[in-house]
Amino acid sequence: MSAITAKMVAELRAKTDAPMMECKRALTEAEGDMERAEELLRVKLGSKAGKAASRITAEGVVAACINGSTGALVEVNCETDFVSKNDDFLAFSQACANLIAEHNPADVAAVSAMPLSQAGFGPTLEDVRKGLIGKIGENIAVRRFKRYANGGKLASYLHGTRIGVLVEFDGDESAAKDIAMHVAAMKPVSLSSADVPVVLIDKERSIASQKAAEDADVAKAAGKAPQSPEIVAKRVEGSVQKYLKEVSLLNQTFVKNDKQTVEQNLKERATTVKGFTLYVVGEGIEKKVDDFAAEVAAQVAAAKTA
C-alpha cells in the first residue's frame, strides 16, 4: 500500500472541498488512488464532494471567432497566469481562433502549418509559437479547438479569458447569447440527457449503487429491515435520472429564470440550440505545484557538495 502524504490529502481536498480527515480516510481506503478516492467521497458525502472537481489546473486563455456562419473556439495554454495576460500571447491566441475559423485545419497538428506572422516571427503559426516561447520564456501550446461551419447561426460568450462557450442555434440571437452564458455558469456535459456519455452514466450508477449499499449497512446495524431489491433498484435509477437532468443543458434550470428549464425558455423565445462547446482553461490538466522552500534547500545542498 502506497503511503498517504499530506500533499495527496491537500490535492484531494482542493478537488472536492471535502473535510481534511475525510480526504485522508478516502485515500487510505483507495490505497492512494486519487480517482477512486474522489468516488468514495461522492458516495459518502454526496454531490457536494464533486463541486470543485473541474477546478482550473493550468494557465492560458480561451479565444473565440465568429465570421457569419463560421466560427471557432480554441484553448491556448502557457505556464503562468502572468503570461496569460501578456499582449503577445493574447494576440497569438486570438490569431489561432481567427485562422482556425478561416482555414478549417483537420487537427491541432495542422494548426501549426497555418500562415501567420506576428511580433517579427513567421511565416507559419508554429514559427510564431516557437518565437514567442523564446521571447517570453515560457512554453506555449495550442491544446484544443472546435470549428463550426454548418450554415447555422452562432453565438459566443467569454467569461474573462478562462471560460469560453460557442453555441450553434436557429432563432433569436439574444436568446442564444443567454444560453451561452448559462452554459458557462452551469457547465452541462451534453445538449440532452440522451447525449450524456455512457461512461459518465455508468460511473453515476456505480456511485448510487455504492451509496445504497452503504445505507443498507447502516440500517442493518441499527436493526432495521433492509429495503427490497426492487426499491433499491428504483432508488439507484432515480439518482441516475436526477444526474441526467442536472448535466444536460435542455433539462437544467435556466440561470436567468429559475421557474423555467432551458428547453422551456428556448421554446418561449422560438429558438433551437443545435449544439455547444464549452472550454475551461486547464480543465483536466494537472498543474505543477512548486515547493519553493524545498527547491531552495536542494540548491543549497547541491552548492555544499559542489
C-alpha positions in Angstrom: 0.0 0.0 0.0 1.4 3.4 -1.0 2.0 6.0 1.7 -0.7 8.7 2.0 1.2 12.0 2.0 0.0 15.4 3.2 0.3 16.6 -0.4 -2.1 13.9 -1.6 -4.6 14.8 1.1 -4.3 18.5 0.2 -4.8 17.8 -3.5 -7.9 15.7 -2.9 -9.3 18.4 -0.6 -8.7 21.1 -3.3 -10.5 19.0 -5.8 -13.5 18.1 -3.7 -13.8 20.6 -0.8 -14.3 17.7 1.5 -13.0 17.8 5.1 -9.3 17.0 5.5 -9.8 13.8 7.6 -12.4 12.5 5.2 -9.9 13.0 2.3 -7.3 11.1 4.3 -9.7 8.2 5.0 -10.8 8.0 1.4 -7.2 8.0 0.2 -6.3 5.3 2.7 -9.3 3.1 1.6 -8.4 3.7 -2.1 -4.8 2.9 -1.4 -3.6 6.2 -2.8 -5.7 6.0 -6.0 -6.9 9.7 -6.4 -9.8 8.9 -8.8 -11.1 6.1 -6.6 -10.8 8.4 -3.5 -12.9 11.1 -5.2 -15.5 8.4 -6.0 -15.6 7.2 -2.3 -16.1 10.8 -1.2 -19.0 11.1 -3.6 -20.6 8.0 -2.1 -20.1 9.3 1.5 -20.7 13.0 1.1 -22.9 13.2 -1.9 -22.6 15.6 -4.9 -21.0 18.4 -2.8 -17.8 16.4 -2.8 -17.5 16.8 -6.6 -18.3 20.5 -6.9 -14.7 21.6 -7.4 -13.6 18.5 -9.4 -13.1 20.6 -12.6 -11.2 23.4 -10.9 -8.7 25.1 -13.2 -5.3 23.3 -13.1 -3.3 25.1 -15.8 -2.9 28.6 -17.3 -3.8 30.1 -20.6 -6.8 31.5 -22.4 -9.9 30.6 -24.4 -10.4 32.7 -27.6 -13.4 32.8 -30.0 -14.0 33.9 -33.5 -17.3 34.2 -35.4 -17.5 35.2 -39.1 -21.0 34.8 -40.3 -22.0 31.2 -40.0 -18.4 30.1 -39.4 -16.8 30.1 -36.0 -14.1 28.6 -33.8 -13.3 28.2 -30.1 -9.7 27.5 -29.1 -7.8 26.9 -25.9 -4.1 28.0 -25.8 -2.0 27.2 -22.8 1.0 28.7 -21.1 2.8 28.0 -17.8 1.8 31.0 -15.6 -1.1 33.4 -15.0 1.3 36.3 -15.7 2.0 35.2 -19.2 -1.7 34.5 -19.9 -2.1 38.3 -19.7 0.8 39.1 -22.0 -0.2 41.1 -25.1 1.8 38.9 -27.5 0.3 35.7 -26.0 -3.3 37.2 -26.2 -2.7 38.3 -29.8 -1.4 34.8 -30.7 -4.4 33.1 -29.1 -6.9 35.3 -31.0 -5.0 34.7 -34.2 -5.3 31.0 -33.6 -9.1 31.3 -33.4 -9.3 33.5 -36.5 -7.2 31.2 -38.6 -9.0 28.0 -37.5 -12.3 29.6 -38.5 -10.8 30.6 -41.8 -8.7 27.6 -42.8 -10.5 24.6 -41.3 -7.5 22.6 -40.0 -8.1 18.9 -39.5 -6.4 18.7 -36.1 -4.1 20.5 -33.7 -1.1 19.4 -35.7 -2.5 21.0 -38.8 -3.0 24.3 -36.9 0.8 24.6 -36.7 1.1 24.9 -40.5 -1.4 27.7 -40.9 0.1 31.0 -42.2 0.8 33.7 -39.5 3.3 36.5 -39.0 3.4 38.2 -35.6 6.0 40.0 -33.5 8.6 39.6 -36.2 8.1 35.8 -36.3 6.6 33.6 -39.1 5.6 32.6 -41.8 3.7 29.8 -40.0 1.8 29.7 -36.8 4.4 27.2 -35.5 7.2 29.6 -36.2 5.4 32.3 -34.3 4.7 29.9 -31.4 8.4 29.0 -31.2 9.4 32.6 -31.5 7.2 33.7 -28.7 8.5 30.8 -26.5 12.0 32.3 -26.9 10.8 35.8 -26.4 8.5 35.3 -23.4 10.4 32.4 -21.8 7.5 30.0 -21.3 6.2 27.0 -23.2 3.1 27.8 -25.3 0.8 25.1 -26.7 -2.5 25.0 -28.7 -4.4 22.4 -26.8 -7.8 22.0 -28.5 -10.3 23.7 -30.8 -13.8 23.3 -32.2 -14.9 24.8 -35.5 -18.5 25.3 -36.7 -19.3 25.7 -40.4 -22.7 24.1 -40.8 -24.6 27.1 -42.1 -26.3 27.8 -38.7 -26.2 30.9 -36.6 -23.5 31.2 -33.9 -23.2 33.0 -30.6 -20.3 33.1 -28.2 -19.7 34.0 -24.6 -16.3 34.5 -22.9 -16.1 34.8 -19.1 -12.9 36.8 -18.9 -10.4 34.7 -20.9 -10.7 31.5 -18.9 -14.1 30.2 -19.8 -15.4 30.2 -23.4 -18.6 29.0 -25.0 -19.8 28.7 -28.6 -23.4 27.9 -29.4 -24.9 26.9 -32.7 -28.6 27.8 -33.0 -31.6 28.8 -35.0 -33.8 31.7 -33.9 -33.2 34.7 -31.6 -29.6 35.8 -31.1 -30.2 37.3 -27.7 -31.7 34.0 -26.5 -28.7 32.1 -27.8 -26.3 34.5 -26.0 -28.2 34.0 -22.8 -27.8 30.2 -23.3 -24.1 30.6 -23.9 -23.8 32.5 -20.6 -25.9 29.8 -18.9 -23.5 27.1 -20.3 -20.5 29.0 -18.9 -22.2 29.1 -15.5 -23.8 25.7 -15.2 -21.3 23.6 -17.3 -23.6 21.0 -18.8 -21.9 18.0 -20.4 -24.4 17.5 -23.2 -27.3 19.0 -25.0 -29.9 16.5 -23.9 -29.9 13.6 -21.4 -29.8 11.2 -24.4 -26.4 12.7 -25.3 -24.7 12.2 -21.9 -21.7 9.9 -22.4 -22.3 6.3 -21.3 -19.1 6.3 -19.2 -20.5 9.1 -17.1 -23.8 7.4 -16.7 -22.1 4.1 -15.6 -20.0 6.0 -13.1 -23.0 7.7 -11.6 -24.9 4.4 -11.4 -21.9 2.8 -9.6 -21.8 5.7 -7.1 -25.6 5.4 -6.5 -25.3 1.6 -6.0 -22.5 2.0 -3.5 -24.4 4.7 -1.7 -27.4 2.4 -1.5 -25.3 -0.5 -0.2 -23.8 1.8 2.5 -27.2 2.9 3.6 -28.3 -0.7 3.8 -25.3 -1.5 6.1 -26.3 1.5 8.3 -29.9 0.3 8.5 -28.8 -3.3 9.4 -26.5 -2.0 12.1 -29.5 -0.1 13.6 -31.6 -3.3 13.5 -33.9 -2.1 10.7 -35.3 -4.3 7.9 -33.4 -3.9 4.6 -35.2 -2.5 1.6 -36.3 -4.9 -1.1 -34.0 -5.2 -4.2 -36.8 -3.6 -6.3 -36.9 -0.5 -4.1 -33.1 -0.3 -4.1 -33.1 -0.5 -7.9 -35.6 2.3 -8.1 -33.5 4.4 -5.8 -30.4 3.9 -7.9 -32.3 4.6 -11.2 -33.8 7.7 -9.6 -30.4 9.0 -8.7 -29.2 8.4 -12.3 -32.2 10.2 -13.8 -31.6 13.2 -11.4 -28.0 13.3 -12.5 -29.0 13.3 -16.2 -31.3 16.3 -15.7 -28.5 18.1 -13.8 -25.9 17.8 -16.5 -27.9 18.0 -19.8 -28.4 21.6 -21.0 -32.1 21.4 -22.0 -33.2 19.9 -18.7 -31.2 22.4 -16.5 -33.0 25.2 -14.7 -32.3 28.4 -16.6 -30.0 30.7 -14.7 -31.9 33.8 -15.5 -35.4 32.4 -14.6 -35.5 29.6 -12.0 -39.1 28.9 -12.9 -38.1 27.5 -16.3 -35.9 24.9 -17.8 -33.6 25.9 -20.6 -35.8 24.0 -23.0 -38.9 25.9 -21.9 -37.1 29.2 -22.2 -35.9 28.4 -25.7 -39.4 27.3 -26.8 -40.9 30.5 -25.4 -38.3 32.5 -27.5 -38.7 30.4 -30.7 -35.1 29.3 -30.6 -33.4 26.0 -31.1 -29.9 25.1 -29.9 -28.2 22.6 -32.2 -25.1 22.2 -30.2 -22.5 23.9 -28.0 -18.8 23.7 -27.0 -17.6 24.7 -23.5 -13.9 25.2 -22.8 -12.5 25.9 -19.3 -8.8 26.7 -19.3 -6.7 23.9 -18.0 -9.6 21.5 -17.4 -8.2 18.1 -16.8 -4.6 19.2 -16.8 -2.6 18.5 -13.7 -0.8 21.7 -12.8 2.7 21.5 -11.3 2.9 22.9 -7.8 6.4 24.2 -6.9 7.7 23.8 -3.4 9.9 26.9 -3.2 11.3 26.0 0.2 12.3 22.6 -0.9 13.8 24.0 -4.1 16.0 26.4 -2.2 17.0 23.7 0.2 18.0 21.4 -2.7 20.0 24.2 -4.3 21.9 24.9 -1.0 22.6 21.2 -0.6 23.9 21.0 -4.1 26.1 24.0 -3.6 27.7 22.4 -0.5 28.6 19.2 -2.3 29.9 21.0 -5.4 
